[in-house]
Structures are given as C-alpha cells and as structure tokens.
Amino acid sequence: MRSGLMAARRRRAAWLVGSLAAVLAVSGGGYAVLAPPARDGERRHGADALPPATAPVQRGDLSSGLQVDGTLGYAQERRLGAPGAGVLTWIAAEGSAVERDGRLFEVNGKAVRLLYGATPMYRPLKSGDKGEDVRQLKRNLIALGYGTGLDAQDATFTAGTAAAVKRWQKAHRAPETGEVAREDVAFAPGPQRVKRSDAALGDEPGPGKPVLTVTGTERIVRFQLDAAKAGAVKAGDGVTVRLPGGGSATGKVDAVGGTAGTDGPGGPDGSGAGAGGGGGGGGGDKKAKVDVSVVFDHPGEVKGPEQSPVSVELTGETRTGVLSVPVGALLALPGGGFGVQVVENGRAREVPVELGMFGKGRVEVSGGGLAEGMRVGVPKL
C-alpha cells in the first residue's frame, strides 16, 4: 500500500512540473523550461538531502521580457516609377539621401523632384483644384521659401499658389506655367534613401516598371514573433537593441501585426512596395508569424550595414522589489504545489512557495519561510 501511495505521489509531481512547463511554453513570459522532477536516488534522496549546487534568493526587479533576433534596416521601403513616357537620363545614386526638392531621377532631361506629404501625386495640380494634395503642395512651397503669403491650412489652389509655383519653376529654370504636372514631383513622408536602382540610364520606364527602390532615412529593426506570443507585445513597449559590432541602443515597438513599416506598390507619387512583408511563416516553418517593427530613441546614432542581424530585448512587464530564484530551483511537492530546497548550516529543508512572474530564467516566489540571501538547491551546472 505504501509503495503504491509513493508511486502516485511521484506521478502527481511529474504532472505538476509538466503542466508548468506547458504554461511557460505558451505564455511568452519566460523562456526557461523545467525538467521533469528527479527520481529517487538522483536530485533528492529525501527532504533533507543536500542538493548538488545552490543559488541565492535575490530581491530586485524582475522582467518578463523576451529576446528575439531581428534585422537592422530602414523605414518605409517603396518603389518609385515614372508616370510619363520617355527615356531615363539621370538616376540618383544608390545609398544617397534625397531631401525636399531634391532630384530622384530625370526623364528626357526633366527632373522628378521629392516633396513631403502623405497623399500621392495622382493628378496635375492647377488653379481651382482642391484637396489634401494641394494643401501639402502649398506647405512645401512655404518650406522652400517660395510661398510667401500662402495659407498652409488652405486646400485650394489659388492665384497666390500659381505665383508661388512659378517662382519655384523659375528657380529650377523650368517653364513657368504656374501648374504642377503629375510627372514633376513625387510625394513621400520625408527624406528618402535610395536603396537600389531598378532601371538603367537609357531605359524607357512605363506602368509597372519601377525606377528606384527607396526607404526612409531613419533606422529601424524588424523581427517576427509567433502569433501565440504577439499578445505580449504592444506599440510603445520599450526595447534594447544589441547592435552589430557591439554596443546597444534603446527604442520602442512602433507597430505589431501585418507588414509593419512597409508600404504597397506604387509610382513616383510616393505610394510604395515593401519588402519583407507578410504575416505568415516562410519555408518549412508553418507557424503563424506576426511582423513587429522597432524605432530608435536616437536613430541618428545607430550605425551598421542594412540587413545586419541584431538582438532585440523586449522589456515586457517589470515587477519591482520581488524575491526570485532560478527556475531550476523549483520542486514539485508530493502534496501538490511547488517549493524550494533551502540549504542552511549544512542541512536542507523544503519550503513551499507561491509562484509569480517568470522572466529571464528566474521566477518570482513568495512564502513565509524565504528571505533574501538564503541559498536554494539547483541542479548541478
């Protein structure tokens, strides 16, 4: 009878540890998995048997953060094409940065210039037109010093707008029509970096034929999470990125889900196509994936080649001033629940504990028999 009771207890202990391991596997809150409890004659011969090694009970902050692999890149990748017919006579160099009013490329010797704005250049702009594209054109003219007297909030192409356009055209030695043709400008949210040329001088671009692939100039990091863990991450969460060549930089999660940080296909109007999108796993990995993008607190200080591998530490939830022990110190108690083996004065005793948050190989514990600095048994390293 006694041997049957002991066997039942051992089965229950194994079930408890197995259950905890399953919780850890799906929670995303920690990444240590408990091994099955040791059999008699291995880790514990009895409650007072000394363990093979010990570790201290620590008091401090405990984070549930994750560490994932990511890729250093640039924001908002898109492809730019030429809306009109002609021959490419000049293309901005790969790696160059193009700012407001800078040339992206030229068709038949006529420049396509970059202006800032979220609405694409989908039509020619002339007197009497109204819309957000007109408003952002006026804001650019003001920023460039040609729009004296214009109202930056007004969305109507007025006579004053036409006069400002003529001043802009004169500065570039272009015909002073007072109108902006669709092939004159491309709108994008900010400065653009030329990632690569998709066409060569002498080519005749057309619909569906990109000329340049560009990105924003600010550095970002992209990575993917299993969909089951994505709920533990939200926009605004703090991160630390370990950079190539050493060093680190702080930042925050910018977007979670979909094709974060990329745009769809388009032309010189600033709508774009992103690489690396998609929410599903690739290759043989059939687990659903969620895209996550990270922006830096000080992006100008971040260096490293594009597509460099980096390590991202997600801060997650933080508990302050709690007692914690290594996850490996936990024991499944015969009567149910968990405990640790406290070692004092050459003797060992089991102390029941309540479990809290898991993080970075440790677990928050509480119980009347624990104090900071105590030594608890752990498996031999």
C-alpha positions as a Markdown table, in Angstrom:
| # | Residue | x | y | z |
|---|---|---|---|---|
| 1 | Met | 0.0 | 0.0 | 0.0 |
| 2 | Arg | 2.8 | 2.4 | 1.0 |
| 3 | Ser | 4.7 | 1.8 | -2.2 |
| 4 | Gly | 1.6 | 2.4 | -4.3 |
| 5 | Leu | 1.0 | 5.7 | -2.4 |
| 6 | Met | 4.6 | 6.9 | -3.1 |
| 7 | Ala | 4.2 | 6.0 | -6.8 |
| 8 | Ala | 1.0 | 8.0 | -7.0 |
| 9 | Arg | 2.8 | 11.0 | -5.4 |
| 10 | Arg | 5.6 | 10.8 | -7.9 |
| 11 | Arg | 3.2 | 10.7 | -10.8 |
| 12 | Arg | 1.4 | 13.7 | -9.4 |
| 13 | Ala | 4.7 | 15.6 | -9.0 |
| 14 | Ala | 5.7 | 14.8 | -12.6 |
| 15 | Trp | 2.3 | 16.0 | -13.8 |
| 16 | Leu | 2.6 | 19.3 | -12.0 |
| 17 | Val | 6.0 | 20.1 | -13.4 |
| 18 | Gly | 4.9 | 19.1 | -16.9 |
| 19 | Ser | 1.9 | 21.4 | -16.5 |
| 20 | Leu | 4.1 | 24.3 | -15.5 |
| 21 | Ala | 6.4 | 23.6 | -18.5 |
| 22 | Ala | 3.4 | 23.8 | -20.8 |
| 23 | Val | 2.3 | 27.1 | -19.3 |
| 24 | Leu | 5.8 | 28.5 | -19.8 |
| 25 | Ala | 5.9 | 27.4 | -23.4 |
| 26 | Val | 2.8 | 29.3 | -24.4 |
| 27 | Ser | 2.9 | 32.3 | -22.1 |
| 28 | Gly | 5.8 | 34.2 | -23.6 |
| 29 | Gly | 6.6 | 35.4 | -20.1 |
| 30 | Gly | 9.7 | 33.4 | -19.6 |
| 31 | Tyr | 11.9 | 31.1 | -21.6 |
| 32 | Ala | 13.2 | 28.5 | -19.2 |
| 33 | Val | 11.5 | 25.1 | -19.3 |
| 34 | Leu | 11.5 | 22.9 | -16.2 |
| 35 | Ala | 13.0 | 19.5 | -16.5 |
| 36 | Pro | 10.9 | 16.6 | -15.1 |
| 37 | Pro | 11.4 | 16.0 | -11.3 |
| 38 | Ala | 14.4 | 13.9 | -10.4 |
| 39 | Arg | 13.7 | 10.3 | -9.5 |
| 40 | Asp | 14.6 | 9.0 | -6.1 |
| 41 | Gly | 18.4 | 8.5 | -6.0 |
| 42 | Glu | 19.1 | 11.4 | -8.3 |
| 43 | Arg | 18.4 | 15.0 | -7.2 |
| 44 | Arg | 16.7 | 14.3 | -3.9 |
| 45 | His | 17.1 | 11.2 | -1.7 |
| 46 | Gly | 14.9 | 12.9 | 0.9 |
| 47 | Ala | 13.7 | 16.3 | 2.0 |
| 48 | Asp | 16.9 | 16.9 | 4.0 |
| 49 | Ala | 19.4 | 15.6 | 1.3 |
| 50 | Leu | 21.9 | 18.2 | 0.2 |
| 51 | Pro | 21.5 | 19.3 | -3.4 |
| 52 | Pro | 24.4 | 19.2 | -5.9 |
| 53 | Ala | 24.6 | 23.1 | -6.1 |
| 54 | Thr | 22.9 | 26.2 | -4.6 |
| 55 | Ala | 22.0 | 29.7 | -5.8 |
| 56 | Pro | 20.9 | 32.7 | -3.7 |
| 57 | Val | 17.4 | 34.0 | -3.2 |
| 58 | Gln | 17.6 | 37.5 | -4.7 |
| 59 | Arg | 15.5 | 40.6 | -4.2 |
| 60 | Gly | 15.2 | 43.1 | -7.0 |
| 61 | Asp | 13.4 | 43.9 | -10.3 |
| 62 | Leu | 12.2 | 41.0 | -12.5 |
| 63 | Ser | 11.3 | 41.5 | -16.1 |
| 64 | Ser | 9.2 | 39.2 | -18.3 |
| 65 | Gly | 10.9 | 40.4 | -21.4 |
| 66 | Leu | 11.8 | 38.2 | -24.4 |
| 67 | Gln | 15.0 | 38.2 | -26.5 |
| 68 | Val | 14.5 | 37.8 | -30.3 |
| 69 | Asp | 16.6 | 38.0 | -33.4 |
| 70 | Gly | 15.9 | 40.9 | -35.8 |
| 71 | Thr | 17.3 | 42.7 | -38.8 |
| 72 | Leu | 18.5 | 46.3 | -39.0 |
| 73 | Gly | 17.1 | 48.2 | -41.9 |
| 74 | Tyr | 15.4 | 51.5 | -42.9 |
| 75 | Ala | 11.8 | 52.6 | -42.7 |
| 76 | Gln | 9.1 | 52.6 | -45.3 |
| 77 | Glu | 10.5 | 50.8 | -48.3 |
| 78 | Arg | 8.8 | 51.6 | -51.6 |
| 79 | Arg | 9.3 | 51.5 | -55.3 |
| 80 | Leu | 9.1 | 54.6 | -57.5 |
| 81 | Gly | 8.2 | 54.6 | -61.1 |
| 82 | Ala | 7.8 | 57.3 | -63.8 |
| 83 | Pro | 4.2 | 58.1 | -64.8 |
| 84 | Gly | 5.1 | 59.5 | -68.2 |
| 85 | Ala | 6.8 | 58.2 | -71.3 |
| 86 | Gly | 10.4 | 59.0 | -72.1 |
| 87 | Val | 14.0 | 57.9 | -71.6 |
| 88 | Leu | 15.8 | 57.9 | -68.2 |
| 89 | Thr | 18.6 | 60.4 | -68.4 |
| 90 | Trp | 19.7 | 60.6 | -64.8 |
| 91 | Ile | 19.1 | 58.5 | -61.6 |
| 92 | Ala | 20.1 | 59.2 | -58.0 |
| 93 | Ala | 23.0 | 57.1 | -56.8 |
| 94 | Glu | 22.4 | 54.1 | -54.6 |
| 95 | Gly | 22.9 | 54.9 | -50.9 |
| 96 | Ser | 22.3 | 58.7 | -51.4 |
| 97 | Ala | 19.8 | 60.6 | -49.4 |
| 98 | Val | 17.3 | 62.8 | -51.2 |
| 99 | Glu | 15.7 | 65.7 | -49.3 |
| 100 | Arg | 12.8 | 68.1 | -50.1 |
| 101 | Asp | 13.1 | 69.5 | -53.6 |
| 102 | Gly | 15.9 | 67.1 | -54.4 |
| 103 | Arg | 16.1 | 65.1 | -57.7 |
| 104 | Leu | 15.1 | 61.4 | -57.7 |
| 105 | Phe | 15.6 | 60.8 | -61.4 |
| 106 | Glu | 15.2 | 62.6 | -64.7 |
| 107 | Val | 13.1 | 61.6 | -67.8 |
| 108 | Asn | 14.1 | 63.3 | -71.1 |
| 109 | Gly | 16.2 | 65.6 | -69.0 |
| 110 | Lys | 13.3 | 66.8 | -66.8 |
| 111 | Ala | 13.7 | 66.2 | -63.1 |
| 112 | Val | 11.2 | 64.3 | -60.9 |
| 113 | Arg | 11.6 | 66.1 | -57.5 |
| 114 | Leu | 10.8 | 64.9 | -54.0 |
| 115 | Leu | 8.2 | 66.9 | -51.9 |
| 116 | Tyr | 7.0 | 65.9 | -48.5 |
| 117 | Gly | 3.4 | 64.6 | -48.0 |
| 118 | Ala | 1.3 | 61.5 | -47.3 |
| 119 | Thr | -1.1 | 61.9 | -50.2 |
| 120 | Pro | 0.3 | 60.6 | -53.5 |
| 121 | Met | 0.7 | 62.8 | -56.6 |
| 122 | Tyr | -2.2 | 61.3 | -58.6 |
| 123 | Arg | -3.2 | 64.3 | -60.8 |
| 124 | Pro | -1.8 | 67.5 | -62.2 |
| 125 | Leu | -2.4 | 70.5 | -59.9 |
| 126 | Lys | -3.7 | 73.8 | -61.3 |
| 127 | Ser | -5.8 | 76.8 | -60.3 |
| 128 | Gly | -9.2 | 75.9 | -58.8 |
| 129 | Asp | -8.2 | 72.4 | -57.6 |
| 130 | Lys | -9.0 | 71.5 | -54.0 |
| 131 | Gly | -7.8 | 68.7 | -51.8 |
| 132 | Glu | -5.1 | 67.4 | -49.4 |
| 133 | Asp | -2.6 | 67.2 | -52.3 |
| 134 | Val | -3.0 | 70.9 | -52.9 |
| 135 | Arg | -2.6 | 71.7 | -49.2 |
| 136 | Gln | 0.7 | 69.7 | -48.9 |
| 137 | Leu | 2.0 | 71.3 | -52.1 |
| 138 | Lys | 1.5 | 74.7 | -50.5 |
| 139 | Arg | 3.2 | 73.6 | -47.4 |
| 140 | Asn | 6.2 | 72.5 | -49.4 |
| 141 | Leu | 6.3 | 75.8 | -51.3 |
| 142 | Ile | 6.3 | 77.7 | -48.0 |
| 143 | Ala | 9.0 | 75.5 | -46.5 |
| 144 | Leu | 11.2 | 76.1 | -49.6 |
| 145 | Gly | 10.7 | 79.9 | -49.4 |
| 146 | Tyr | 8.6 | 80.3 | -52.4 |
| 147 | Gly | 5.2 | 80.5 | -50.8 |
| 148 | Thr | 5.2 | 84.0 | -49.2 |
| 149 | Gly | 1.6 | 84.9 | -48.2 |
| 150 | Leu | 0.2 | 81.4 | -48.7 |
| 151 | Asp | -2.1 | 79.8 | -46.0 |
| 152 | Ala | -0.6 | 76.4 | -45.0 |
| 153 | Gln | -4.0 | 75.2 | -43.9 |
| 154 | Asp | -5.9 | 76.1 | -47.1 |
| 155 | Ala | -6.6 | 73.3 | -49.5 |
| 156 | Thr | -7.4 | 75.4 | -52.6 |
| 157 | Phe | -5.1 | 76.1 | -55.5 |
| 158 | Thr | -5.3 | 79.9 | -55.6 |
| 159 | Ala | -3.7 | 82.6 | -57.8 |
| 160 | Gly | -1.2 | 83.0 | -55.0 |
| 161 | Thr | -0.4 | 79.3 | -55.3 |
| 162 | Ala | 0.2 | 79.6 | -59.0 |
| 163 | Ala | 2.5 | 82.6 | -58.4 |
| 164 | Ala | 4.5 | 80.5 | -55.8 |
| 165 | Val | 4.7 | 77.6 | -58.3 |
| 166 | Lys | 6.1 | 80.0 | -60.9 |
| 167 | Arg | 8.8 | 81.2 | -58.5 |
| 168 | Trp | 9.7 | 77.5 | -57.8 |
| 169 | Gln | 9.8 | 76.7 | -61.5 |
| 170 | Lys | 12.0 | 79.8 | -62.2 |
| 171 | Ala | 14.5 | 78.7 | -59.6 |
| 172 | His | 14.9 | 75.4 | -61.4 |
| 173 | Arg | 15.0 | 77.0 | -64.9 |
| 174 | Ala | 11.8 | 75.2 | -65.9 |
| 175 | Pro | 8.9 | 76.6 | -67.9 |
| 176 | Glu | 6.9 | 79.0 | -65.7 |
| 177 | Thr | 3.4 | 77.5 | -66.2 |
| 178 | Gly | 2.1 | 78.0 | -62.7 |
| 179 | Glu | 0.9 | 74.4 | -62.8 |
| 180 | Val | 2.5 | 71.2 | -61.5 |
| 181 | Ala | 2.3 | 68.2 | -63.8 |
| 182 | Arg | 1.9 | 64.8 | -62.4 |
| 183 | Glu | 5.4 | 63.8 | -63.6 |
| 184 | Asp | 7.0 | 66.8 | -61.9 |
| 185 | Val | 7.1 | 65.6 | -58.3 |
| 186 | Ala | 6.8 | 62.6 | -56.0 |
| 187 | Phe | 5.3 | 62.9 | -52.6 |
| 188 | Ala | 6.8 | 60.9 | -49.7 |
| 189 | Pro | 6.5 | 61.3 | -45.9 |
| 190 | Gly | 10.1 | 62.7 | -45.5 |
| 191 | Pro | 13.6 | 62.4 | -46.8 |
| 192 | Gln | 14.3 | 59.3 | -48.9 |
| 193 | Arg | 17.3 | 57.0 | -49.1 |
| 194 | Val | 18.0 | 55.3 | -52.4 |
| 195 | Lys | 18.3 | 51.6 | -51.7 |
| 196 | Arg | 18.8 | 50.5 | -55.3 |
| 197 | Ser | 18.2 | 51.4 | -58.9 |
| 198 | Asp | 15.6 | 49.2 | -60.7 |
| 199 | Ala | 16.3 | 50.7 | -64.1 |
| 200 | Ala | 19.3 | 51.9 | -66.1 |
| 201 | Leu | 20.1 | 55.1 | -68.0 |
| 202 | Gly | 18.6 | 54.8 | -71.4 |
| 203 | Asp | 15.7 | 52.6 | -70.3 |
| 204 | Glu | 12.1 | 53.7 | -71.1 |
| 205 | Pro | 10.1 | 53.4 | -67.9 |
| 206 | Gly | 6.4 | 52.7 | -68.0 |
| 207 | Pro | 3.5 | 51.5 | -65.9 |
| 208 | Gly | 4.6 | 48.7 | -63.5 |
| 209 | Lys | 8.3 | 49.3 | -64.2 |
| 210 | Pro | 9.9 | 50.8 | -61.1 |
| 211 | Val | 12.9 | 53.2 | -61.5 |
| 212 | Leu | 14.1 | 53.3 | -57.9 |
| 213 | Thr | 13.6 | 51.4 | -54.6 |
| 214 | Val | 13.7 | 53.9 | -51.8 |
| 215 | Thr | 13.3 | 53.9 | -48.0 |
| 216 | Gly | 13.0 | 56.4 | -45.3 |
| 217 | Thr | 16.4 | 57.6 | -43.8 |
| 218 | Glu | 15.7 | 56.6 | -40.2 |
| 219 | Arg | 17.0 | 53.2 | -39.0 |
| 220 | Ile | 14.5 | 50.7 | -37.7 |
| 221 | Val | 14.6 | 47.0 | -36.7 |
| 222 | Arg | 12.1 | 44.3 | -38.0 |
| 223 | Phe | 11.5 | 40.9 | -36.5 |
| 224 | Gln | 8.8 | 38.3 | -36.3 |
| 225 | Leu | 7.0 | 36.7 | -33.4 |
| 226 | Asp | 4.9 | 33.5 | -33.2 |
| 227 | Ala | 1.3 | 34.7 | -33.3 |
| 228 | Ala | 0.7 | 33.0 | -29.9 |
| 229 | Lys | 3.3 | 35.3 | -28.3 |
| 230 | Ala | 2.3 | 38.5 | -30.2 |
| 231 | Gly | -0.2 | 39.5 | -27.5 |
| 232 | Ala | 2.6 | 40.1 | -25.0 |
| 233 | Val | 4.0 | 42.9 | -27.2 |
| 234 | Lys | 2.3 | 46.2 | -28.0 |
| 235 | Ala | 3.2 | 49.5 | -29.6 |
| 236 | Gly | 5.1 | 51.8 | -27.2 |
| 237 | Asp | 6.8 | 48.9 | -25.3 |
| 238 | Gly | 10.5 | 49.7 | -24.6 |
| 239 | Val | 13.3 | 47.7 | -26.1 |
| 240 | Thr | 17.1 | 47.4 | -26.1 |
| 241 | Val | 18.8 | 46.5 | -29.4 |
| 242 | Arg | 22.2 | 44.9 | -29.4 |
| 243 | Leu | 23.9 | 46.3 | -32.5 |
| 244 | Pro | 26.4 | 44.7 | -34.9 |
| 245 | Gly | 30.0 | 45.3 | -33.8 |
| 246 | Gly | 29.0 | 45.8 | -30.2 |
| 247 | Gly | 27.1 | 48.5 | -28.3 |
| 248 | Ser | 23.3 | 48.9 | -27.8 |
| 249 | Ala | 20.6 | 51.4 | -28.4 |
| 250 | Thr | 17.2 | 51.9 | -26.8 |
| 251 | Gly | 13.9 | 52.2 | -28.7 |
| 252 | Lys | 10.3 | 51.2 | -28.7 |
| 253 | Val | 7.9 | 49.0 | -30.6 |
| 254 | Asp | 6.4 | 51.0 | -33.4 |
| 255 | Ala | 3.9 | 48.6 | -34.9 |
| 256 | Val | 2.7 | 45.0 | -34.3 |
| 257 | Gly | 1.0 | 42.9 | -37.0 |
| 258 | Gly | 0.6 | 42.9 | -40.8 |
| 259 | Thr | 3.5 | 44.3 | -42.8 |
| 260 | Ala | 4.7 | 46.8 | -40.2 |
| 261 | Gly | 6.9 | 49.5 | -41.6 |
| 262 | Thr | 6.3 | 48.8 | -45.3 |
| 263 | Asp | 4.0 | 50.1 | -48.0 |
| 264 | Gly | 2.3 | 48.7 | -51.0 |
| 265 | Pro | 3.4 | 49.0 | -54.7 |
| 266 | Gly | 3.2 | 52.3 | -56.5 |
| 267 | Gly | 4.8 | 55.0 | -58.6 |
| 268 | Pro | 6.5 | 58.3 | -58.1 |
| 269 | Asp | 3.6 | 59.6 | -56.2 |
| 270 | Gly | 5.1 | 58.2 | -53.0 |
| 271 | Ser | 3.0 | 55.1 | -52.6 |
| 272 | Gly | 5.3 | 52.1 | -52.4 |
| 273 | Ala | 6.0 | 48.5 | -52.1 |
| 274 | Gly | 7.6 | 46.9 | -49.1 |
| 275 | Ala | 9.9 | 44.0 | -49.0 |
| 276 | Gly | 9.7 | 41.5 | -46.2 |
| 277 | Gly | 6.0 | 41.8 | -45.6 |
| 278 | Gly | 3.5 | 39.1 | -44.9 |
| 279 | Gly | 2.3 | 37.7 | -41.7 |
| 280 | Gly | 2.9 | 34.0 | -42.3 |
| 281 | Gly | 5.9 | 31.9 | -41.7 |
| 282 | Gly | 8.1 | 31.1 | -44.6 |
| 283 | Gly | 9.9 | 28.0 | -45.8 |
| 284 | Gly | 9.2 | 24.9 | -43.7 |
| 285 | Asp | 8.0 | 26.9 | -40.7 |
| 286 | Lys | 4.2 | 26.7 | -40.8 |
| 287 | Lys | 3.6 | 28.6 | -37.5 |
| 288 | Ala | 1.7 | 31.8 | -38.0 |
| 289 | Lys | 4.0 | 34.8 | -37.6 |
| 290 | Val | 3.4 | 38.5 | -36.8 |
| 291 | Asp | 5.6 | 41.2 | -38.1 |
| 292 | Val | 7.0 | 43.7 | -35.5 |
| 293 | Ser | 8.9 | 46.9 | -36.2 |
| 294 | Val | 11.0 | 48.9 | -33.7 |
| 295 | Val | 12.1 | 52.6 | -33.9 |
| 296 | Phe | 15.1 | 54.0 | -32.1 |
| 297 | Asp | 15.0 | 56.8 | -29.5 |
| 298 | His | 18.1 | 58.3 | -31.2 |
| 299 | Pro | 18.1 | 56.9 | -34.8 |
| 300 | Gly | 20.9 | 59.2 | -36.0 |
| 301 | Glu | 23.3 | 57.5 | -33.6 |
| 302 | Val | 22.6 | 54.0 | -34.9 |
| 303 | Lys | 25.2 | 52.6 | -37.3 |
| 304 | Gly | 25.5 | 49.3 | -39.2 |
| 305 | Pro | 25.0 | 47.8 | -42.7 |
| 306 | Glu | 21.5 | 47.3 | -43.9 |
| 307 | Gln | 20.1 | 43.8 | -43.2 |
| 308 | Ser | 22.6 | 43.3 | -40.3 |
| 309 | Pro | 21.4 | 40.8 | -37.7 |
| 310 | Val | 20.7 | 42.3 | -34.3 |
| 311 | Ser | 19.3 | 41.0 | -31.0 |
| 312 | Val | 16.2 | 42.7 | -29.5 |
| 313 | Glu | 15.4 | 42.6 | -25.8 |
| 314 | Leu | 11.7 | 43.3 | -25.2 |
| 315 | Thr | 11.2 | 44.8 | -21.8 |
| 316 | Gly | 7.8 | 43.4 | -21.1 |
| 317 | Glu | 6.3 | 43.6 | -17.6 |
| 318 | Thr | 8.6 | 44.5 | -14.7 |
| 319 | Arg | 7.9 | 43.6 | -11.1 |
| 320 | Thr | 10.0 | 45.7 | -8.6 |
| 321 | Gly | 11.5 | 44.6 | -5.4 |
| 322 | Val | 10.4 | 40.9 | -5.5 |
| 323 | Leu | 12.1 | 37.8 | -4.3 |
| 324 | Ser | 13.2 | 35.4 | -7.1 |
| 325 | Val | 15.0 | 32.1 | -7.6 |
| 326 | Pro | 16.3 | 30.3 | -10.7 |
| 327 | Val | 13.5 | 28.4 | -12.3 |
| 328 | Gly | 15.6 | 25.2 | -11.9 |
| 329 | Ala | 15.3 | 25.6 | -8.1 |
| 330 | Leu | 11.6 | 24.7 | -8.1 |
| 331 | Leu | 10.4 | 21.4 | -6.8 |
| 332 | Ala | 7.0 | 19.8 | -7.3 |
| 333 | Leu | 5.9 | 18.9 | -3.8 |
| 334 | Pro | 4.3 | 15.5 | -3.1 |
| 335 | Gly | 1.3 | 17.1 | -1.6 |
| 336 | Gly | 0.8 | 19.5 | -4.5 |
| 337 | Gly | 2.1 | 22.9 | -5.4 |
| 338 | Phe | 5.8 | 24.0 | -5.6 |
| 339 | Gly | 8.6 | 24.6 | -3.2 |
| 340 | Val | 12.3 | 25.2 | -3.0 |
| 341 | Gln | 15.0 | 23.4 | -1.0 |
| 342 | Val | 16.6 | 25.8 | 1.4 |
| 343 | Val | 20.2 | 25.0 | 2.5 |
| 344 | Glu | 21.3 | 26.3 | 5.8 |
| 345 | Asn | 24.1 | 25.2 | 8.2 |
| 346 | Gly | 24.8 | 22.1 | 6.2 |
| 347 | Arg | 21.2 | 20.9 | 6.2 |
| 348 | Ala | 18.4 | 21.1 | 3.6 |
| 349 | Arg | 14.7 | 21.7 | 4.1 |
| 350 | Glu | 11.8 | 22.1 | 1.8 |
| 351 | Val | 9.9 | 25.4 | 1.8 |
| 352 | Pro | 6.6 | 25.8 | 0.0 |
| 353 | Val | 6.4 | 28.8 | -2.3 |
| 354 | Glu | 3.8 | 30.7 | -4.3 |
| 355 | Leu | 4.8 | 31.4 | -7.9 |
| 356 | Gly | 4.6 | 34.8 | -9.6 |
| 357 | Met | 6.0 | 36.1 | -12.8 |
| 358 | Phe | 8.6 | 34.3 | -14.9 |
| 359 | Gly | 11.4 | 36.1 | -16.7 |
| 360 | Lys | 15.0 | 35.6 | -17.9 |
| 361 | Gly | 15.4 | 32.2 | -16.3 |
| 362 | Arg | 14.1 | 33.3 | -12.9 |
| 363 | Val | 10.7 | 33.1 | -11.2 |
| 364 | Glu | 9.1 | 35.3 | -8.6 |
| 365 | Val | 8.5 | 33.5 | -5.3 |
| 366 | Ser | 6.8 | 34.3 | -2.0 |
| 367 | Gly | 6.3 | 32.4 | 1.2 |
| 368 | Gly | 6.8 | 32.9 | 4.9 |
| 369 | Gly | 10.0 | 30.8 | 5.0 |
| 370 | Leu | 12.0 | 32.7 | 2.4 |
| 371 | Ala | 14.4 | 35.7 | 2.8 |
| 372 | Glu | 16.9 | 37.5 | 0.6 |
| 373 | Gly | 20.3 | 35.8 | 0.6 |
| 374 | Met | 19.1 | 32.3 | 1.5 |
| 375 | Arg | 20.6 | 29.5 | -0.6 |
| 376 | Val | 18.4 | 27.2 | -2.5 |
| 377 | Gly | 19.2 | 24.0 | -4.2 |
| 378 | Val | 19.6 | 23.9 | -8.0 |
| 379 | Pro | 20.7 | 21.2 | -10.5 |
| 380 | Lys | 24.5 | 20.9 | -10.9 |
| 381 | Leu | 25.8 | 23.1 | -13.7 |
